Amino acid sequence: MSTGQIGIIVYSHTGNTLSVAQKLEQALKDSGRAAVILRVEPAGDELPSAASVRIKAAPDVAPYDAVVFASPVHAFSLAPVMKLYLSQISSLTGKEVSCFVTQQLKKPWLGGNRAVRQIAAACRAKGAELKVCGVINWSSGAREEQIKDLIGKLAAR
Ligand SMILES: Cc1cc2nc3c(=O)[nH]c(=O)nc-3n(C[C@H](O)[C@H](O)[C@H](O)COP(=O)(O)O)c2cc1C
């Protein structure tokens, strides 16, 4: 990823997505890059629906040369918290943008791919095409391999 500051912007309800983000942060730091995790947090309801979601903590993307968005899959889609957050951020033009999502089910077509497409569309609306995207299938036996592969691809940029 970029040689400048990298923002890993994470929404995580139960900690799975955050744990992958922490491994990525460590890998980036190990390779000499300045990486920081920033949390997106909902206001009110702990697990808001698309109708009720509001954001309490919305990290600013402006200071980062590269951004990685990370979110769980909720109801075969991007989690409403991340969806709303992405609709509110400032321009991504000129930034290197990547993403990953985590989901419980074993196959990426059970929500993960759709969530990635939703992130891609939201980023495009803000002026950036995604460089690297990944789906981590939490109950899959290949999970650790998926995480390693994703981090390898992100850290190689
Ligand atoms: C409300 C809700 C809906 C979910 N819907 C899906 C789903 O459609 N497909 C799936 O594979 N996992 C689904 N999950 C599981 C999460 O995507 C999975 O556990 C994810 O790794 C959680 O990430 P987190 O610990 O960072 O919150 C759902 C979880 C919740 C709480």
The ligand as a Tripos MOL2 file, in Angstrom:
@<TRIPOS>MOLECULE
LIG
   31    33     1     0     0
SMALL
NO_CHARGES

@<TRIPOS>ATOM
      1 C1        -27.5640   -8.8150   12.3510 C.3       1 LIG1
      2 C2        -26.5650   -9.7740   11.7570 C.ar      1 LIG1
      3 C3        -26.7760  -10.2570   10.4810 C.ar      1 LIG1
      4 C4        -25.8470  -11.1370    9.9040 C.ar      1 LIG1
      5 N1        -26.0560  -11.5800    8.6200 N.ar      1 LIG1
      6 C5        -25.1420  -12.4120    8.0470 C.ar      1 LIG1
      7 C6        -25.3090  -12.8560    6.7030 C.ar      1 LIG1
      8 O1        -26.2360  -12.4830    6.0000 O.2       1 LIG1
      9 N2        -24.3820  -13.7030    6.1860 N.ar      1 LIG1
     10 C7        -23.3060  -14.1330    6.9080 C.ar      1 LIG1
     11 O2        -22.4980  -14.9040    6.3900 O.2       1 LIG1
     12 N3        -23.1050  -13.7080    8.1790 N.ar      1 LIG1
     13 C8        -24.0040  -12.8660    8.7560 C.ar      1 LIG1
     14 N4        -23.8050  -12.4220   10.0510 N.ar      1 LIG1
     15 C9        -22.5880  -12.8340   10.7580 C.3       1 LIG1
     16 C10       -21.4840  -11.7780   10.6760 C.3       1 LIG1
     17 O3        -21.3120  -11.2660    9.3710 O.3       1 LIG1
     18 C11       -20.1390  -12.3960   11.0910 C.3       1 LIG1
     19 O4        -20.2440  -13.0140   12.3510 O.3       1 LIG1
     20 C12       -19.0620  -11.3240   11.0880 C.3       1 LIG1
     21 O5        -17.7900  -11.9280   11.0810 O.3       1 LIG1
     22 C13       -19.1860  -10.4270   12.3280 C.3       1 LIG1
     23 O6        -18.2050   -9.4400   12.2920 O.3       1 LIG1
     24 P1        -17.8790   -8.5530   13.5730 P.3       1 LIG1
     25 O7        -17.5000   -9.5320   14.6740 O.co2     1 LIG1
     26 O8        -16.7640   -7.7150   13.1660 O.co2     1 LIG1
     27 O9        -19.1240   -7.8110   13.9250 O.co2     1 LIG1
     28 C14       -24.7170  -11.5590   10.6450 C.ar      1 LIG1
     29 C15       -24.5230  -11.0560   11.9460 C.ar      1 LIG1
     30 C16       -25.4390  -10.1910   12.5050 C.ar      1 LIG1
     31 C17       -25.2130   -9.6710   13.9050 C.3       1 LIG1
@<TRIPOS>BOND
     1     1     2 1
     2     2     3 ar
     3     2    30 ar
     4     3     4 ar
     5     4     5 ar
     6     4    28 ar
     7     5     6 ar
     8     6     7 ar
     9     6    13 1
    10     7     8 2
    11     7     9 ar
    12     9    10 ar
    13    10    11 2
    14    10    12 ar
    15    12    13 ar
    16    13    14 ar
    17    14    15 1
    18    14    28 ar
    19    15    16 1
    20    16    17 1
    21    16    18 1
    22    18    19 1
    23    18    20 1
    24    20    21 1
    25    20    22 1
    26    22    23 1
    27    23    24 1
    28    24    25 2
    29    24    26 1
    30    24    27 1
    31    28    29 ar
    32    29    30 ar
    33    30    31 1
@<TRIPOS>SUBSTRUCTURE
     1 LIG1         1 GROUP 0 **** ****
